[in-house]
Amino acid sequence: MLAPLEGYSDGVLRTLCHRHGADLTFTEMAHVESFLRGNRQALEKITIHDSTPVQIQLLTGKEEHLEAFLAGFEPFPGFEGFNLNLSCPSPEVIRRGKGAAMIKRATKTGRLVSIIHGHGYRASLKMRLGTNAYEKSQKVYLNSLRGVDADLYVVHAKTASQESAEGDDYSVFPECIEAARGIPVIANGGIDSAEKVRLLRDMGVGGVMIGRAALSNPAIFDVLRNELGFNVPAKAIQGVDELKEEYDSIRAQLVGSERYWGAFMGIIGKRTGTIYY
Ligand SMILES: Cc1cc2nc3c(=O)[nH]c(=O)nc-3n(C[C@H](O)[C@H](O)[C@H](O)COP(=O)(O)O)c2cc1C
């Protein structure tokens, strides 16, 4: 899966990554309240122009706001459900009880998931291991896996107070998988090699989500599939120049924005954080 990446994962990048092996993609986070206010920038994030499989990521802590948004929502081809953001580390978002602050509000998260299900849509969670080391040591994140009936859990193996260059703690996955009662757990954080995917697969994760490594190389999904023994056609795995050309041709079709184009062209092929190709 391609991770939600604010400022990068518009429809063009999502389609490029889907063509290169990502089964599912996510829109960047947006506050439900901004949709309700009719904020143009937020609404653009969920205006979808093709049928690439996508979940819409939502930041919310209020049942009535979610209900009001869903009442006016129209699904579209490729729409695969909603993803609740329990992971945003911004202090401003946490102070408002949203993003990573939601990790310790499993009962509320459960109510939000029920509202989404009540409208007939799938619901997934994207969570961290708590807002800080103390919450992680108390394993508060397991409450959401045990007590919330989502269709999929994405676990970013880090707390909200950890820097993005810090290592992810994959040792949490076996316990997460047990807590999830058979519902798939998708691993996220620093995944950039077949070796890591193998390690996580052997622990029992249902899939992996890739962020920064896909900005550096949008064909990473096919690269890893190939190394893991999937039958990937050789022409699917392309170099930077071909991927830039393909991005441009998708952008022309989908009328992608110049801002995202600039961000993508500035990062493809470059070392991102601790990850590079
Ligand atoms: C530039 C950038 C923007 C991000 N935007 C979002 C976002 O909108 N929603 C979200 O849940 N996570 C967001 N994240 C976190 C990623 O989805 C992912 O969890 C994180 O980068 C770890 O995965 P990686 O190591 O494969 O990059 C963002 C990360 C980066 C680097």
The ligand as a Tripos MOL2 file, in Angstrom:
@<TRIPOS>MOLECULE
LIG
   31    33     1     0     0
SMALL
NO_CHARGES

@<TRIPOS>ATOM
      1 C1          5.8450   14.2190    3.8180 C.3       1 LIG1
      2 C2          4.9910   13.2830    4.6500 C.ar      1 LIG1
      3 C3          3.6290   13.4990    4.7260 C.ar      1 LIG1
      4 C4          2.8210   12.6320    5.4930 C.ar      1 LIG1
      5 N1          1.4580   12.8230    5.5130 N.ar      1 LIG1
      6 C5          0.6780   11.9280    6.1920 C.ar      1 LIG1
      7 C6         -0.7480   12.0290    6.1580 C.ar      1 LIG1
      8 O1         -1.3310   12.9040    5.5220 O.2       1 LIG1
      9 N2         -1.4550   11.1030    6.8520 N.ar      1 LIG1
     10 C7         -0.8440   10.1030    7.5800 C.ar      1 LIG1
     11 O2         -1.5240    9.2650    8.1780 O.2       1 LIG1
     12 N3          0.4910    9.9870    7.6080 N.ar      1 LIG1
     13 C8          1.2520   10.8510    6.9250 C.ar      1 LIG1
     14 N4          2.6030   10.6820    6.9210 N.ar      1 LIG1
     15 C9          3.1820    9.4810    7.5570 C.3       1 LIG1
     16 C10         3.3000    8.3740    6.5130 C.3       1 LIG1
     17 O3          2.0300    7.9810    6.0400 O.3       1 LIG1
     18 C11         3.9950    7.1330    7.1170 C.3       1 LIG1
     19 O4          3.2440    6.6510    8.2040 O.3       1 LIG1
     20 C12         5.3960    7.4580    7.5990 C.3       1 LIG1
     21 O5          6.1160    8.2400    6.6540 O.3       1 LIG1
     22 C13         6.1870    6.1490    7.8650 C.3       1 LIG1
     23 O6          6.2840    5.3700    6.6990 O.3       1 LIG1
     24 P1          7.6300    5.3830    5.7990 P.3       1 LIG1
     25 O7          8.7680    5.1680    6.7530 O.co2     1 LIG1
     26 O8          7.4250    4.2750    4.8180 O.co2     1 LIG1
     27 O9          7.7140    6.7420    5.1810 O.co2     1 LIG1
     28 C14         3.4110   11.5550    6.1940 C.ar      1 LIG1
     29 C15         4.7990   11.3530    6.1180 C.ar      1 LIG1
     30 C16         5.5860   12.1900    5.3440 C.ar      1 LIG1
     31 C17         7.0750   11.9230    5.2560 C.3       1 LIG1
@<TRIPOS>BOND
     1     1     2 1
     2     2     3 ar
     3     2    30 ar
     4     3     4 ar
     5     4     5 ar
     6     4    28 ar
     7     5     6 ar
     8     6     7 ar
     9     6    13 1
    10     7     8 2
    11     7     9 ar
    12     9    10 ar
    13    10    11 2
    14    10    12 ar
    15    12    13 ar
    16    13    14 ar
    17    14    15 1
    18    14    28 ar
    19    15    16 1
    20    16    17 1
    21    16    18 1
    22    18    19 1
    23    18    20 1
    24    20    21 1
    25    20    22 1
    26    22    23 1
    27    23    24 1
    28    24    25 2
    29    24    26 1
    30    24    27 1
    31    28    29 ar
    32    29    30 ar
    33    30    31 1
@<TRIPOS>SUBSTRUCTURE
     1 LIG1         1 GROUP 0 **** ****
